[in-house]
Amino acid sequence: MASEHCAAWNDADSRIEMQLVARNDQSVRISALDGLEFDLRAGEHIRTEISAKFTPSQVHQELAEAGLVTESAWTDHRDRFMVTLARPR
């Protein structure tokens, strides 16, 4: 494999940042982007994903700012995940 997956928690922004780290110098071509090609040096990172984490109050605030009101919210038994039902005001 030419790259290694790296996932790191960013405490300041409450998010997980995923990256690919080049194991060696290489050229990368992305056909889906009209053959875009770029060079990577060994150790260089490409960010592939950011997974943000929100508190319940942040979710409710963002919904309110979008013109929605929270009807109900459910969490798992450890409060790690939440599903929220919202409707227009």
DRENTORKOL-3810 file (N, C-alpha, C; in nm, 4 decimals):
REM DRENTORKOL-3810
@n.u->0.0850; n.v->-0.1177; n.w->0.0000; ca.u->0.0000; ca.v->0.0000; ca.w->0.0000; c.u->0.0896; c.v->0.1241; c.w->0.0000
@n.u->0.0499; n.v->0.2243; n.w->-0.0785; ca.u->0.1324; ca.v->0.3436; ca.w->-0.0946; c.u->0.1058; c.v->0.4497; c.w->0.0113
@n.u->-0.0021; n.v->0.4300; n.w->0.0906; ca.u->-0.0329; ca.v->0.5281; ca.w->0.1939; c.u->-0.0843; c.v->0.4577; c.w->0.3184
@n.u->-0.0862; n.v->0.5328; n.w->0.4276; ca.u->-0.1323; ca.v->0.4813; ca.w->0.5561; c.u->-0.2463; c.v->0.5694; c.w->0.6049
@n.u->-0.3507; n.v->0.5087; n.w->0.6605; ca.u->-0.4636; ca.v->0.5834; ca.w->0.7147; c.u->-0.4276; c.v->0.6338; c.w->0.8540
@n.u->-0.4601; n.v->0.7593; n.w->0.8819; ca.u->-0.4321; ca.v->0.8187; ca.w->1.0124; c.u->-0.5570; c.v->0.8930; c.w->1.0592
@n.u->-0.6040; n.v->0.8636; n.w->1.1790; ca.u->-0.7192; ca.v->0.9330; ca.w->1.2376; c.u->-0.6746; c.v->0.9953; c.w->1.3687
@n.u->-0.7027; n.v->1.1239; n.w->1.3862; ca.u->-0.6600; ca.v->1.1938; ca.w->1.5074; c.u->-0.7747; c.v->1.2798; c.w->1.5604
@n.u->-0.7906; n.v->1.2818; n.w->1.6915; ca.u->-0.8914; ca.v->1.3646; ca.w->1.7565; c.u->-0.8374; c.v->1.5059; c.w->1.7726
@n.u->-0.9149; n.v->1.6044; n.w->1.7263; ca.u->-0.8817; ca.v->1.7451; ca.w->1.7420; c.u->-0.9707; c.v->1.7970; c.w->1.8543
@n.u->-0.9157; n.v->1.8040; n.w->1.9750; ca.u->-0.9936; ca.v->1.8408; ca.w->2.0928; c.u->-1.0457; c.v->1.9837; c.w->2.0848
@n.u->-0.9658; n.v->2.0751; n.w->2.0317; ca.u->-1.0060; ca.v->2.2164; ca.w->2.0246; c.u->-1.1312; c.v->2.2355; c.w->1.9395
@n.u->-1.1458; n.v->2.1556; n.w->1.8320; ca.u->-1.2601; ca.v->2.1700; ca.w->1.7415; c.u->-1.3625; c.v->2.0578; c.w->1.7566
@n.u->-1.3427; n.v->1.9694; n.w->1.8539; ca.u->-1.4326; ca.v->1.8556; ca.w->1.8793; c.u->-1.4614; c.v->1.7765; c.w->1.7523
@n.u->-1.3543; n.v->1.7311; n.w->1.6884; ca.u->-1.3740; ca.v->1.6551; ca.w->1.5662; c.u->-1.2603; c.v->1.5551; c.w->1.5432
@n.u->-1.2914; n.v->1.4537; n.w->1.4652; ca.u->-1.1922; ca.v->1.3564; ca.w->1.4232; c.u->-1.1493; c.v->1.3951; c.w->1.2817
@n.u->-1.0196; n.v->1.3999; n.w->1.2589; ca.u->-0.9655; ca.v->1.4346; ca.w->1.1274; c.u->-0.8950; c.v->1.3117; c.w->1.0712
@n.u->-0.9408; n.v->1.2654; n.w->0.9542; ca.u->-0.8808; ca.v->1.1500; ca.w->0.8900; c.u->-0.7943; c.v->1.1941; c.w->0.7732
@n.u->-0.6807; n.v->1.1292; n.w->0.7602; ca.u->-0.5845; ca.v->1.1648; ca.w->0.6560; c.u->-0.5213; c.v->1.0385; c.w->0.5992
@n.u->-0.4723; n.v->1.0505; n.w->0.4766; ca.u->-0.3848; ca.v->0.9501; ca.w->0.4191; c.u->-0.2445; c.v->1.0069; c.w->0.4234
@n.u->-0.1490; n.v->0.9269; n.w->0.4650; ca.u->-0.0096; ca.v->0.9691; ca.w->0.4739; c.u->0.0699; c.v->0.8875; c.w->0.3729
@n.u->0.1384; n.v->0.9564; n.w->0.2821; ca.u->0.2180; ca.v->0.8875; ca.w->0.1806; c.u->0.3335; c.v->0.8134; c.w->0.2463
@n.u->0.3487; n.v->0.6860; n.w->0.2112; ca.u->0.4587; ca.v->0.6067; ca.w->0.2655; c.u->0.5884; c.v->0.6298; c.w->0.1879
@n.u->0.5740; n.v->0.6765; n.w->0.0635; ca.u->0.6913; ca.v->0.7039; ca.w->-0.0207; c.u->0.6565; c.v->0.8143; c.w->-0.1204
@n.u->0.7556; n.v->0.8664; n.w->-0.1893; ca.u->0.7299; ca.v->0.9658; ca.w->-0.2938; c.u->0.6448; c.v->0.8998; c.w->-0.4016
@n.u->0.5426; n.v->0.9725; n.w->-0.4497; ca.u->0.4531; ca.v->0.9141; ca.w->-0.5496; c.u->0.3775; c.v->1.0209; c.w->-0.6260
@n.u->0.3291; n.v->0.9824; n.w->-0.7432; ca.u->0.2399; ca.v->1.0667; ca.w->-0.8227; c.u->0.1010; c.v->1.0064; c.w->-0.8132
@n.u->0.0020; n.v->1.0918; n.w->-0.7944; ca.u->-0.1363; ca.v->1.0467; ca.w->-0.7797; c.u->-0.2189; c.v->1.1090; c.w->-0.8913
@n.u->-0.2999; n.v->1.0261; n.w->-0.9565; ca.u->-0.3880; ca.v->1.0724; ca.w->-1.0650; c.u->-0.5309; c.v->1.0374; c.w->-1.0268
@n.u->-0.6211; n.v->1.1379; n.w->-1.0356; ca.u->-0.7614; ca.v->1.1170; ca.w->-1.0012; c.u->-0.8437; c.v->1.1307; c.w->-1.1286
@n.u->-0.8825; n.v->1.0174; n.w->-1.1840; ca.u->-0.9573; ca.v->1.0146; ca.w->-1.3103; c.u->-1.0883; c.v->1.0915; c.w->-1.3004
@n.u->-1.1582; n.v->1.0787; n.w->-1.1869; ca.u->-1.2884; ca.v->1.1435; ca.w->-1.1697; c.u->-1.2790; c.v->1.2960; c.w->-1.1693
@n.u->-1.1582; n.v->1.3498; n.w->-1.1557; ca.u->-1.1377; ca.v->1.4950; ca.w->-1.1587; c.u->-1.0593; c.v->1.5320; c.w->-1.2841
@n.u->-1.1051; n.v->1.4800; n.w->-1.3968; ca.u->-1.0434; ca.v->1.5078; ca.w->-1.5265; c.u->-0.8947; c.v->1.4775; c.w->-1.5278
@n.u->-0.8566; n.v->1.3706; n.w->-1.4607; ca.u->-0.7171; ca.v->1.3275; ca.w->-1.4623; c.u->-0.6233; c.v->1.4154; c.w->-1.3820
@n.u->-0.6777; n.v->1.4870; n.w->-1.2848; ca.u->-0.5928; ca.v->1.5701; ca.w->-1.1981; c.u->-0.4767; c.v->1.4861; c.w->-1.1464
@n.u->-0.3566; n.v->1.5388; n.w->-1.1554; ca.u->-0.2388; ca.v->1.4665; ca.w->-1.1098; c.u->-0.1560; c.v->1.5560; c.w->-1.0186
@n.u->-0.1050; n.v->1.4976; n.w->-0.9120; ca.u->-0.0177; ca.v->1.5732; ca.w->-0.8223; c.u->0.0828; c.v->1.4786; c.w->-0.7598
@n.u->0.1917; n.v->1.5364; n.w->-0.7123; ca.u->0.2999; ca.v->1.4590; ca.w->-0.6519; c.u->0.2951; c.v->1.4725; c.w->-0.5003
@n.u->0.3234; n.v->1.3632; n.w->-0.4331; ca.u->0.3326; ca.v->1.3609; ca.w->-0.2873; c.u->0.4712; c.v->1.3124; c.w->-0.2477
@n.u->0.5259; n.v->1.3740; n.w->-0.1486; ca.u->0.6524; ca.v->1.3291; ca.w->-0.0909; c.u->0.6203; c.v->1.2334; c.w->0.0238
@n.u->0.7089; n.v->1.1450; n.w->0.0566; ca.u->0.6902; ca.v->1.0544; ca.w->0.1696; c.u->0.6615; c.v->1.1368; c.w->0.2953
@n.u->0.5577; n.v->1.0979; n.w->0.3682; ca.u->0.5202; ca.v->1.1679; ca.w->0.4907; c.u->0.4165; c.v->1.2774; c.w->0.4715
@n.u->0.3897; n.v->1.3188; n.w->0.3472; ca.u->0.2876; ca.v->1.4222; ca.w->0.3249; c.u->0.1483; c.v->1.3655; c.w->0.3502
@n.u->0.0579; n.v->1.4521; n.w->0.3968; ca.u->-0.0782; ca.v->1.4127; ca.w->0.4341; c.u->-0.1792; c.v->1.4676; c.w->0.3345
@n.u->-0.2854; n.v->1.3906; n.w->0.3137; ca.u->-0.4032; ca.v->1.4372; ca.w->0.2408; c.u->-0.5211; c.v->1.4178; c.w->0.3351
@n.u->-0.5907; n.v->1.5248; n.w->0.3685; ca.u->-0.7071; ca.v->1.5124; ca.w->0.4562; c.u->-0.8206; c.v->1.4517; c.w->0.3740
@n.u->-0.8794; n.v->1.3454; n.w->0.4244; ca.u->-0.9857; ca.v->1.2760; ca.w->0.3529; c.u->-1.1226; c.v->1.2946; c.w->0.4150
@n.u->-1.1275; n.v->1.3277; n.w->0.5438; ca.u->-1.2568; ca.v->1.3399; ca.w->0.6095; c.u->-1.2422; c.v->1.4143; c.w->0.7410
@n.u->-1.3484; n.v->1.4866; n.w->0.7746; ca.u->-1.3610; ca.v->1.5468; ca.w->0.9074; c.u->-1.4959; c.v->1.5013; c.w->0.9614
@n.u->-1.4957; n.v->1.4458; n.w->1.0799; ca.u->-1.6185; ca.v->1.4017; ca.w->1.1442; c.u->-1.6382; c.v->1.4868; c.w->1.2690
@n.u->-1.7286; n.v->1.5829; n.w->1.2587; ca.u->-1.7510; ca.v->1.6764; ca.w->1.3689; c.u->-1.8461; c.v->1.6168; c.w->1.4714
@n.u->-1.8236; n.v->1.6509; n.w->1.5949; ca.u->-1.9081; ca.v->1.6056; ca.w->1.7049; c.u->-1.9796; c.v->1.7270; c.w->1.7632
@n.u->-2.1089; n.v->1.7106; n.w->1.7911; ca.u->-2.1900; ca.v->1.8207; ca.w->1.8410; c.u->-2.2544; c.v->1.7824; c.w->1.9730
@n.u->-2.2712; n.v->1.8804; n.w->2.0598; ca.u->-2.3471; ca.v->1.8593; ca.w->2.1822; c.u->-2.4955; c.v->1.8738; c.w->2.1481
@n.u->-2.5832; n.v->1.8193; n.w->2.2298; ca.u->-2.7263; ca.v->1.8366; ca.w->2.2033; c.u->-2.7663; c.v->1.9840; c.w->2.1894
@n.u->-2.7115; n.v->2.0704; n.w->2.2719; ca.u->-2.7472; ca.v->2.2132; ca.w->2.2614; c.u->-2.7000; c.v->2.2728; c.w->2.1286
@n.u->-2.5847; n.v->2.2282; n.w->2.0784; ca.u->-2.5384; ca.v->2.2774; ca.w->1.9482; c.u->-2.6320; c.v->2.2321; c.w->1.8364
@n.u->-2.6791; n.v->2.1081; n.w->1.8430; ca.u->-2.7721; ca.v->2.0573; ca.w->1.7415; c.u->-2.8999; c.v->2.1396; c.w->1.7440
@n.u->-2.9564; n.v->2.1608; n.w->1.8627; ca.u->-3.0810; ca.v->2.2373; ca.w->1.8746; c.u->-3.0624; c.v->2.3810; c.w->1.8263
@n.u->-2.9474; n.v->2.4402; n.w->1.8554; ca.u->-2.9199; ca.v->2.5769; ca.w->1.8114; c.u->-2.9107; c.v->2.5836; c.w->1.6593
@n.u->-2.8397; n.v->2.4895; n.w->1.5974; ca.u->-2.8275; ca.v->2.4899; ca.w->1.4515; c.u->-2.9630; c.v->2.4680; c.w->1.3849
@n.u->-3.0440; n.v->2.3798; n.w->1.4420; ca.u->-3.1780; ca.v->2.3586; ca.w->1.3875; c.u->-3.2603; c.v->2.4865; c.w->1.3975
@n.u->-3.2532; n.v->2.5540; n.w->1.5107; ca.u->-3.3270; ca.v->2.6790; ca.w->1.5300; c.u->-3.2825; c.v->2.7847; c.w->1.4293
@n.u->-3.1511; n.v->2.7933; n.w->1.4064; ca.u->-3.0993; ca.v->2.8905; ca.w->1.3098; c.u->-3.1459; c.v->2.8591; c.w->1.1678
@n.u->-3.1793; n.v->2.7330; n.w->1.1428; ca.u->-3.2286; ca.v->2.6917; ca.w->1.0105; c.u->-3.3807; c.v->2.7010; c.w->1.0017
@n.u->-3.4441; n.v->2.7537; n.w->1.1073; ca.u->-3.5888; ca.v->2.7706; ca.w->1.1068; c.u->-3.6653; c.v->2.6459; c.w->1.1485
@n.u->-3.5999; n.v->2.5583; n.w->1.2220; ca.u->-3.6639; ca.v->2.4350; ca.w->1.2671; c.u->-3.6744; c.v->2.4324; c.w->1.4193
@n.u->-3.7710; n.v->2.3570; n.w->1.4676; ca.u->-3.7878; ca.v->2.3393; ca.w->1.6115; c.u->-3.7750; c.v->2.1902; c.w->1.6417
@n.u->-3.7084; n.v->2.1579; n.w->1.7501; ca.u->-3.6890; ca.v->2.0187; ca.w->1.7896; c.u->-3.8179; c.v->1.9628; c.w->1.8478
@n.u->-3.8648; n.v->1.8520; n.w->1.7916; ca.u->-3.9825; ca.v->1.7822; ca.w->1.8443; c.u->-3.9412; c.v->1.6814; c.w->1.9502
@n.u->-3.8357; n.v->1.6058; n.w->1.9210; ca.u->-3.7903; ca.v->1.5033; ca.w->2.0131; c.u->-3.6469; c.v->1.4654; c.w->1.9788
@n.u->-3.5787; n.v->1.4030; n.w->2.0741; ca.u->-3.4427; ca.v->1.3561; ca.w->2.0513; c.u->-3.4229; c.v->1.2273; c.w->2.1291
@n.u->-3.3513; n.v->1.1326; n.w->2.0688; ca.u->-3.3241; ca.v->1.0044; ca.w->2.1321; c.u->-3.1737; c.v->0.9819; c.w->2.1331
@n.u->-3.1249; n.v->0.9227; n.w->2.2412; ca.u->-2.9820; ca.v->0.8923; ca.w->2.2514; c.u->-2.9639; c.v->0.7449; c.w->2.2866
@n.u->-2.8429; n.v->0.6962; n.w->2.2641; ca.u->-2.8105; ca.v->0.5616; ca.w->2.3086; c.u->-2.7934; c.v->0.5650; c.w->2.4610
@n.u->-2.7781; n.v->0.4503; n.w->2.5224; ca.u->-2.7741; ca.v->0.4430; ca.w->2.6689; c.u->-2.6531; c.v->0.5135; c.w->2.7298
@n.u->-2.5511; n.v->0.5436; n.w->2.6499; ca.u->-2.4329; ca.v->0.6138; ca.w->2.7026; c.u->-2.4255; c.v->0.7594; c.w->2.6551
@n.u->-2.5301; n.v->0.8067; n.w->2.5889; ca.u->-2.5353; ca.v->0.9442; ca.w->2.5371; c.u->-2.4206; c.v->0.9767; c.w->2.4414
@n.u->-2.3809; n.v->0.8800; n.w->2.3603; ca.u->-2.2748; ca.v->0.9035; ca.w->2.2618; c.u->-2.3314; c.v->0.9442; c.w->2.1265
@n.u->-2.4547; n.v->0.9004; n.w->2.0985; ca.u->-2.5180; ca.v->0.9266; ca.w->1.9694; c.u->-2.6578; c.v->0.9800; c.w->1.9917
@n.u->-2.7023; n.v->1.0668; n.w->1.8991; ca.u->-2.8351; ca.v->1.1252; ca.w->1.9134; c.u->-2.9018; c.v->1.1345; c.w->1.7767
@n.u->-3.0295; n.v->1.1008; n.w->1.7740; ca.u->-3.1139; ca.v->1.1206; ca.w->1.6569; c.u->-3.2173; c.v->1.2232; c.w->1.6964
@n.u->-3.2369; n.v->1.3245; n.w->1.6099; ca.u->-3.3257; ca.v->1.4349; ca.w->1.6436; c.u->-3.4369; c.v->1.4473; c.w->1.5400
@n.u->-3.5590; n.v->1.4637; n.w->1.5877; ca.u->-3.6750; ca.v->1.4878; ca.w->1.5019; c.u->-3.7055; c.v->1.6373; c.w->1.5114
@n.u->-3.7067; n.v->1.7046; n.w->1.3966; ca.u->-3.7339; ca.v->1.8491; ca.w->1.3956; c.u->-3.8379; c.v->1.8792; c.w->1.2882
@n.u->-3.9054; n.v->1.9917; n.w->1.3059; ca.u->-4.0064; ca.v->2.0361; ca.w->1.2081; c.u->-3.9925; c.v->2.1853; c.w->1.1866
@n.u->-4.0457; n.v->2.2340; n.w->1.0736; ca.u->-4.0434; ca.v->2.3796; ca.w->1.0502; c.u->-4.1248; c.v->2.4516; c.w->1.1568
@n.u->-4.0838; n.v->2.5730; n.w->1.1879; ca.u->-4.1595; ca.v->2.6537; ca.w->1.2859; c.u->-4.2949; c.v->2.6896; c.w->1.2337
END
